Amino acid sequence: MNKLVSMNLTFPITTLFLDIGGVLLTNGWDRYSRRAAADKFKLDYEEFNERHHLTFDTYEEGKLTLDQYLNRVVFYTDRNFSREEFQNFMFERSQPFRETIDFFLDLKKRHGLLVAAVSNEGRELTNHRIERFQLKELFSVFVSSCFVHYRKPDGDIYRLALDLTCSNPQNAIYIDDRQMFVDEAHKMGIHSIHHRDLQTTRRELEVLGLD
């Protein structure tokens, strides 16, 4: 049985928690983007990826700037390309899933929902994505790892999202493309949906009364 079906549906849904990368937009800086960067800028992918994994969590938690991250991962040696070129490449990897964004904008309006982002992302990438894709139109609150210094699947980030929105778990839905993160939210009593595609998510939202 799907987890969302097994939960108590007697409470009205008032709050929607959404992941950003993999749900509304492409992932900001995933392994596919890093592979593309290694090809474009002629980097040793294995070394580049290892350095990334050693420090990226710290960047996502807001404890490093993007410049500091790049100093560790790319610009620890001389390069024949500029920091600006590399950063622009990183930013351009973000692309919208426009139909999905429009769907949630409409859902928010029709049901009077409070919508908050709960995402793991570095500060500069987060700010770029918020501004470029006008995410303030959808989100009232951004519970991003770089702002709150917790990362999913740490339970504290979900508790903080509930506190910042003054929401009870039974009145909230959490949507993410990562099953582990969905499982952690579900353990806290939040209705949780594993996002695979928009059509499936729409059906599961209908089960929870958001048609």
C-alpha positions as CSV (number, residue, x, y, z in Angstrom):
1,M,0.0,0.0,0.0
2,N,1.2,3.5,-0.8
3,K,2.3,5.3,2.3
4,L,0.1,8.3,1.6
5,V,-3.0,6.1,1.4
6,S,-2.3,4.5,4.8
7,M,-2.2,7.9,6.7
8,N,-5.1,9.6,8.5
9,L,-6.9,11.8,6.0
10,T,-9.4,13.4,8.4
11,F,-7.3,16.6,8.7
12,P,-7.4,19.2,5.9
13,I,-4.2,19.8,3.9
14,T,-3.0,23.4,4.5
15,T,0.7,23.2,3.8
16,L,2.7,21.8,0.9
17,F,6.5,21.2,1.2
18,L,8.3,20.8,-2.1
19,D,11.7,19.8,-3.1
20,I,13.1,21.9,-6.0
21,G,15.7,19.9,-7.9
22,G,14.1,16.9,-9.5
23,V,10.6,18.1,-9.0
24,L,10.3,21.7,-10.2
25,L,13.7,22.1,-11.9
26,T,16.6,20.0,-13.0
27,N,19.1,19.2,-10.3
28,G,21.4,22.1,-9.7
29,W,24.8,20.3,-9.7
30,D,24.4,16.6,-10.0
31,R,26.7,13.9,-11.4
32,Y,25.4,14.4,-14.9
33,S,26.3,18.1,-14.7
34,R,29.7,17.3,-13.2
35,R,30.4,14.9,-16.0
36,A,29.4,17.5,-18.6
37,A,31.6,20.0,-16.9
38,A,34.6,17.6,-16.9
39,D,34.1,17.0,-20.6
40,K,33.7,20.7,-21.5
41,F,36.6,22.0,-19.4
42,K,38.9,18.9,-19.8
43,L,39.0,18.0,-16.2
44,D,40.1,14.6,-14.7
45,Y,36.6,13.5,-13.8
46,E,37.6,11.0,-11.2
47,E,39.7,13.5,-9.3
48,F,37.1,16.3,-9.8
49,N,34.3,14.1,-8.5
50,E,36.3,12.8,-5.5
51,R,37.1,16.4,-4.5
52,H,33.4,17.3,-5.0
53,H,32.2,14.6,-2.6
54,L,34.7,15.5,0.0
55,T,33.4,19.1,0.3
56,F,30.0,19.5,-1.3
57,D,28.0,18.7,1.8
58,T,29.8,21.6,3.6
59,Y,28.8,23.9,0.8
60,E,25.2,22.8,0.8
61,E,25.1,23.4,4.6
62,G,26.0,27.1,4.0
63,K,29.4,26.7,5.5
64,L,31.3,27.5,2.3
65,T,30.8,30.1,-0.4
66,L,30.7,29.0,-4.0
67,D,34.2,30.5,-4.5
68,Q,35.5,28.5,-1.6
69,Y,33.9,25.3,-3.0
70,L,35.5,25.9,-6.4
71,N,38.9,26.7,-4.9
72,R,38.8,23.2,-3.4
73,V,37.4,21.3,-6.3
74,V,38.5,23.1,-9.5
75,F,40.8,26.1,-8.9
76,Y,43.3,24.5,-6.6
77,T,45.7,24.6,-9.7
78,D,46.0,26.9,-12.7
79,R,43.3,26.5,-15.3
80,N,42.9,27.7,-18.9
81,F,39.4,28.9,-18.2
82,S,38.0,31.5,-15.8
83,R,36.0,31.1,-12.6
84,E,33.2,33.1,-14.3
85,E,33.1,30.7,-17.2
86,F,32.8,27.8,-14.9
87,Q,30.2,29.4,-12.7
88,N,28.1,30.4,-15.7
89,F,28.2,26.8,-16.8
90,M,27.0,25.6,-13.4
91,F,24.1,28.1,-13.4
92,E,23.1,27.2,-17.0
93,R,22.6,23.5,-16.0
94,S,19.4,24.6,-14.1
95,Q,16.3,24.2,-16.3
96,P,12.6,24.4,-15.4
97,F,9.9,21.8,-15.6
98,R,7.5,24.4,-16.6
99,E,4.4,22.3,-16.6
100,T,5.1,21.1,-13.1
101,I,5.7,24.6,-11.8
102,D,2.4,25.8,-13.4
103,F,0.6,22.9,-11.9
104,F,1.7,23.7,-8.3
105,L,1.0,27.4,-8.8
106,D,-2.5,26.6,-9.8
107,L,-2.9,24.1,-6.9
108,K,-1.7,26.7,-4.4
109,K,-4.2,29.2,-5.7
110,R,-7.2,26.8,-5.8
111,H,-6.7,25.3,-2.4
112,G,-5.2,28.4,-0.6
113,L,-2.1,26.4,0.4
114,L,1.0,27.7,2.1
115,V,3.9,26.3,0.0
116,A,7.4,26.0,1.3
117,A,10.6,24.7,-0.3
118,V,12.6,22.1,1.5
119,S,15.8,21.6,-0.4
120,N,19.5,20.7,-0.3
121,E,21.4,23.4,-2.2
122,G,24.3,25.8,-1.9
123,R,23.5,29.5,-1.4
124,E,24.6,30.9,-4.8
125,L,22.8,28.2,-6.7
126,T,19.7,28.6,-4.6
127,N,19.6,32.4,-5.1
128,H,20.2,32.0,-8.8
129,R,17.4,29.5,-9.2
130,I,14.9,31.5,-7.1
131,E,15.5,34.6,-9.2
132,R,15.8,33.1,-12.6
133,F,12.7,30.9,-12.3
134,Q,10.7,33.4,-10.2
135,L,10.2,30.8,-7.4
136,K,8.9,33.5,-5.0
137,E,5.6,33.3,-6.8
138,L,5.2,29.8,-5.6
139,F,7.0,29.7,-2.3
140,S,6.4,31.7,0.8
141,V,9.3,30.1,2.7
142,F,12.6,28.6,1.6
143,V,13.9,26.0,4.0
144,S,17.1,25.5,2.1
145,S,20.1,23.7,3.6
146,C,22.3,26.7,2.9
147,F,20.0,29.0,4.9
148,V,19.2,26.7,7.9
149,H,22.4,24.7,8.1
150,Y,20.6,21.3,8.1
151,R,20.5,18.9,5.2
152,K,18.0,16.3,4.3
153,P,17.6,13.6,5.5
154,D,18.4,15.2,8.9
155,G,15.1,15.2,10.7
156,D,15.8,18.7,12.0
157,I,15.2,20.3,8.6
158,Y,11.7,18.8,8.5
159,R,10.9,19.9,12.0
160,L,12.1,23.4,11.2
161,A,9.9,23.5,8.1
162,L,6.9,22.6,10.2
163,D,7.9,25.3,12.8
164,L,8.5,28.0,10.3
165,T,5.1,27.4,8.6
166,C,3.3,26.8,11.9
167,S,2.1,23.6,10.5
168,N,1.1,20.3,12.0
169,P,2.4,17.1,10.2
170,Q,-1.1,15.8,9.6
171,N,-2.0,19.0,7.7
172,A,1.1,18.9,5.5
173,I,2.3,17.1,2.3
174,Y,5.9,16.6,1.4
175,I,7.0,15.9,-2.2
176,D,10.5,14.8,-3.2
177,D,12.1,12.7,-6.0
178,R,14.4,11.0,-3.5
179,Q,12.7,8.0,-1.8
180,M,15.0,8.3,1.3
181,F,13.9,11.8,1.9
182,V,10.3,10.9,1.5
183,D,10.7,8.1,4.0
184,E,12.1,10.4,6.6
185,A,9.3,13.0,6.3
186,H,6.8,10.1,6.5
187,K,8.3,8.9,9.8
188,M,7.5,12.4,11.2
189,G,3.8,12.0,10.3
190,I,3.9,14.2,7.2
191,H,1.9,12.9,4.2
192,S,4.7,12.1,1.8
193,I,4.8,11.5,-2.0
194,H,7.7,10.1,-4.0
195,H,7.7,12.2,-7.1
196,R,8.4,10.2,-10.3
197,D,6.4,12.2,-12.8
198,L,3.7,14.9,-12.7
199,Q,0.9,12.5,-13.7
200,T,1.6,10.1,-10.9
201,T,2.0,12.9,-8.3
202,R,-1.3,14.5,-9.4
203,R,-3.1,11.2,-8.8
204,E,-1.6,10.9,-5.4
205,L,-2.5,14.4,-4.5
206,E,-6.1,13.7,-5.4
207,V,-6.1,10.8,-2.9
208,L,-5.2,13.5,-0.3
209,G,-8.1,15.7,-1.4
210,L,-6.1,18.1,-3.6
211,D,-7.7,17.6,-7.0
